[in-house]
Amino acid sequence: MLTIRREQIQVFHDAVLQRWLVDHLAFHFPSLAGQEASLATLAIERARRWNFQAAAHVAQVANLLALLGPDFESDPRHAWAASVLASNADAEARITRLLEGAERATWGAALPAPGTVEVVS
């Protein structure tokens, strides 16, 4: 009988996720050509450290690393990120806050403040 241990399944899962992340980063961030594999590995490591387990959250962590830099959580320009990561909020709330912060950091004053846009039909 063949026995597959949980650790072996995790290694396989990580390999599949890594390959998918490399393709994802290559498609969405062509300026990172040649750095996709190392960024994908870093995204998986950081997602684990920050207790993001869903594959979608890992992909969003990869996006954050690509947009804000590989050490964004300790970058003084993104001081808000450390407090989000340290919060007791669930993973979905934390990733949402991180993405909103990245949007503000990336687009800055070009975005209207939340609740200030009136939609007229």
C-alpha positions as CSV (number, residue, x, y, z in Angstrom):
1,M,0.0,0.0,0.0
2,L,1.2,3.5,-0.9
3,T,1.0,6.1,1.9
4,I,1.2,9.8,1.1
5,R,1.9,11.9,4.2
6,R,0.3,15.3,4.7
7,E,3.8,16.9,4.3
8,Q,4.1,15.4,0.9
9,I,0.7,16.7,-0.2
10,Q,1.7,20.1,1.0
11,V,4.9,20.0,-1.1
12,F,2.9,19.1,-4.1
13,H,0.4,21.8,-3.4
14,D,3.1,24.4,-3.0
15,A,4.7,23.4,-6.3
16,V,1.4,23.7,-8.2
17,L,0.7,27.1,-6.5
18,Q,4.2,28.3,-7.2
19,R,3.9,27.5,-10.9
20,W,0.5,29.2,-11.1
21,L,1.9,32.3,-9.3
22,V,4.8,32.5,-11.7
23,D,2.4,32.5,-14.6
24,H,0.1,35.0,-12.9
25,L,2.9,37.4,-12.1
26,A,4.3,37.1,-15.7
27,F,0.9,37.9,-17.1
28,H,0.0,40.8,-14.8
29,F,3.4,42.2,-14.1
30,P,5.5,41.9,-17.3
31,S,8.0,44.4,-15.9
32,L,9.1,41.8,-13.4
33,A,10.4,39.5,-16.2
34,G,12.9,37.0,-14.7
35,Q,11.8,37.7,-11.1
36,E,8.6,35.8,-11.1
37,A,9.8,32.6,-9.5
38,S,11.6,34.3,-6.6
39,L,8.6,36.6,-6.0
40,A,6.2,33.6,-6.1
41,T,8.3,31.8,-3.5
42,L,8.4,34.9,-1.3
43,A,4.6,35.3,-1.6
44,I,4.0,31.8,-0.4
45,E,6.4,32.3,2.5
46,R,4.9,35.6,3.5
47,A,1.3,34.4,3.1
48,R,2.1,31.6,5.6
49,R,3.8,33.9,8.0
50,W,0.8,36.3,7.9
51,N,-1.7,33.4,8.2
52,F,-3.2,33.7,4.7
53,Q,-4.1,30.2,3.6
54,A,-6.5,30.5,0.7
55,A,-4.8,30.4,-2.7
56,A,-6.6,33.6,-3.7
57,H,-5.1,35.4,-0.7
58,V,-1.6,34.0,-1.6
59,A,-2.1,35.5,-5.1
60,Q,-3.1,38.8,-3.6
61,V,0.0,38.8,-1.4
62,A,2.0,38.2,-4.6
63,N,0.3,41.2,-6.1
64,L,1.1,43.4,-3.1
65,L,4.8,42.3,-3.2
66,A,4.9,43.2,-6.9
67,L,3.2,46.6,-6.5
68,L,4.7,47.8,-3.2
69,G,8.0,45.9,-3.0
70,P,9.2,42.7,-1.4
71,D,9.6,44.3,2.1
72,F,6.5,46.6,1.9
73,E,5.4,45.7,5.5
74,S,8.6,47.2,6.9
75,D,8.9,50.1,4.5
76,P,8.2,53.5,6.2
77,R,6.2,54.6,3.1
78,H,3.7,51.8,3.9
79,A,3.6,52.0,7.7
80,W,-0.1,51.3,7.5
81,A,0.6,47.7,6.3
82,A,2.3,46.6,9.5
83,S,-0.7,47.5,11.6
84,V,-3.0,45.7,9.2
85,L,-0.9,42.6,9.3
86,A,-0.7,42.7,13.1
87,S,-4.4,43.1,13.6
88,N,-6.7,40.4,14.9
89,A,-9.0,40.7,12.0
90,D,-9.7,37.6,9.9
91,A,-7.7,36.9,6.7
92,E,-10.4,38.3,4.4
93,A,-10.7,41.6,6.3
94,R,-6.9,41.9,6.5
95,I,-6.3,41.2,2.8
96,T,-9.0,43.6,1.8
97,R,-7.5,46.4,4.0
98,L,-4.1,45.6,2.5
99,L,-5.4,45.9,-1.1
100,E,-7.2,49.1,-0.3
101,G,-4.1,50.5,1.2
102,A,-2.0,49.5,-1.8
103,E,-4.6,51.1,-4.1
104,R,-4.2,54.4,-2.2
105,A,-0.4,54.1,-2.1
106,T,-0.3,53.4,-5.8
107,W,-2.9,55.8,-7.1
108,G,-2.7,58.4,-4.3
109,A,-4.7,61.5,-4.8
110,A,-6.0,60.3,-8.2
111,L,-8.7,58.2,-6.3
112,P,-11.6,59.9,-4.7
113,A,-12.1,59.3,-0.9
114,P,-14.5,56.5,-0.1
115,G,-18.1,57.7,0.0
116,T,-17.4,60.9,-1.9
117,V,-18.5,59.7,-5.4
118,E,-22.2,60.1,-6.2
119,V,-23.5,57.8,-8.9
120,V,-26.2,59.5,-11.0
121,S,-28.3,57.3,-13.2
